[in-house]
Amino acid sequence: MHWSSNLEQFLNQLSELQRGSFSSFNAAVSDMQKNSMTNAQGATTSTLKLQEEVVSSSLELQALLARLTLENQKQLWDGYFGLFRNL
């Protein structure tokens, strides 16, 4: 995979993660506003759901970054060895 396609894929997935997190945050805030915080159990559930999604998104992002880093390192070393084989 070429570095520009890796970057494009990374940016697309990052954008999706941000959209998902923002949607979840908006839903949680909307639920809290509708209930005026009178329903403590519902607010707690919404908050926990939001936190879980943020952590999940963060872990997905970290996994993606690790994968892209390894792919780029592999390309670098393949290029390095390929260069010296052709000399």
HELIX and SHEET records of a PDB file:
HELIX    1   1 TRP A    3  ASN A   35  1                                  33    
HELIX    2   2 ALA A   40  ARG A   85  1                                  46    
END                                                                             
